[in-house]
Amino acid sequence: MIQFGTRLKILDNSGVKIVKCIKLLKSKSKSTIGDKIIISTKKVKSQSKIKKGEVLSAIIYRLKKKRIKFNGISIKHRSNGALLLNKKNVAAGNRIRGSIAKELKYIFQKSLPLNLKLF
């Protein structure tokens, strides 16, 4: 579960490495996969167009907490992850490393890049 102050990894090629959650948009206490959050960038690559300290939005696509699907499979990742969005609510990067949840394909059909590994 993601809450205020949680640090997340960004695993797309936008140039941002680590961000911090500063606001949850759907719920007041905790967010799960597919929820939109407001983030602040903490660690950025030197060649990136996005600067350290910028406030952007993101979609949560990985959780460290174990979750169980309807078919009985349980999924747990090593880290919390988010997908960075630009101001038009489209993915900032065009490639995502790693797998993401299948539910995101149905929730955000237009904003997700085409080359995804769905799990």
Backbone hydrogen bonds, N-H to C=O, Kabsch-Sander energy under -0.5 kcal/mol:
donor,donor_aa,acceptor,acceptor_aa,energy
2,I,31,S,-2.1
5,G,21,C,-2.3
6,T,3,Q,-1.9
8,L,19,V,-2.3
9,K,80,N,-2.4
10,I,17,K,-2.3
11,L,9,K,-0.6
11,L,82,A,-0.7
13,N,95,R,-1.1
15,G,12,D,-0.6
17,K,43,K,-2.9
18,I,43,K,-1.3
19,V,8,L,-2.3
20,K,40,S,-2.4
21,C,6,T,-2.6
22,I,38,I,-2.8
23,K,38,I,-1.5
25,L,36,K,-1.5
26,K,36,K,-0.5
31,S,2,I,-2.1
34,G,60,I,-2.6
35,D,32,T,-1.7
37,I,58,A,-2.6
38,I,23,K,-2.7
39,I,56,L,-3.0
40,S,20,K,-2.2
41,T,54,E,-2.0
42,K,18,I,-2.6
43,K,18,I,-2.0
45,K,15,G,-3.1
48,S,45,K,-1.1
53,G,41,T,-1.5
54,E,51,K,-1.4
56,L,39,I,-2.1
56,L,54,E,-0.6
57,S,85,L,-0.7
58,A,37,I,-2.3
59,I,83,L,-2.2
60,I,35,D,-2.1
61,Y,81,G,-1.9
62,R,81,G,-1.6
67,R,75,I,-2.3
69,K,73,I,-3.0
72,G,69,K,-1.3
75,I,67,R,-2.8
77,H,63,L,-1.5
81,G,62,R,-1.5
82,A,9,K,-2.1
83,L,59,I,-2.9
84,L,82,A,-0.6
85,L,57,S,-2.4
86,N,90,V,-2.5
89,N,86,N,-1.5
91,A,111,S,-1.5
92,A,84,L,-2.4
96,I,115,N,-0.6
97,R,11,L,-2.7
100,I,117,K,-1.8
101,A,61,Y,-0.8
104,L,101,A,-0.9
105,K,102,K,-1.1
106,Y,102,K,-0.7
106,Y,103,E,-0.5
107,I,103,E,-1.6
108,F,104,L,-2.4
112,L,108,F,-0.9
116,L,114,L,-1.5
117,K,98,G,-0.6
118,L,116,L,-0.8
119,F,100,I,-2.5
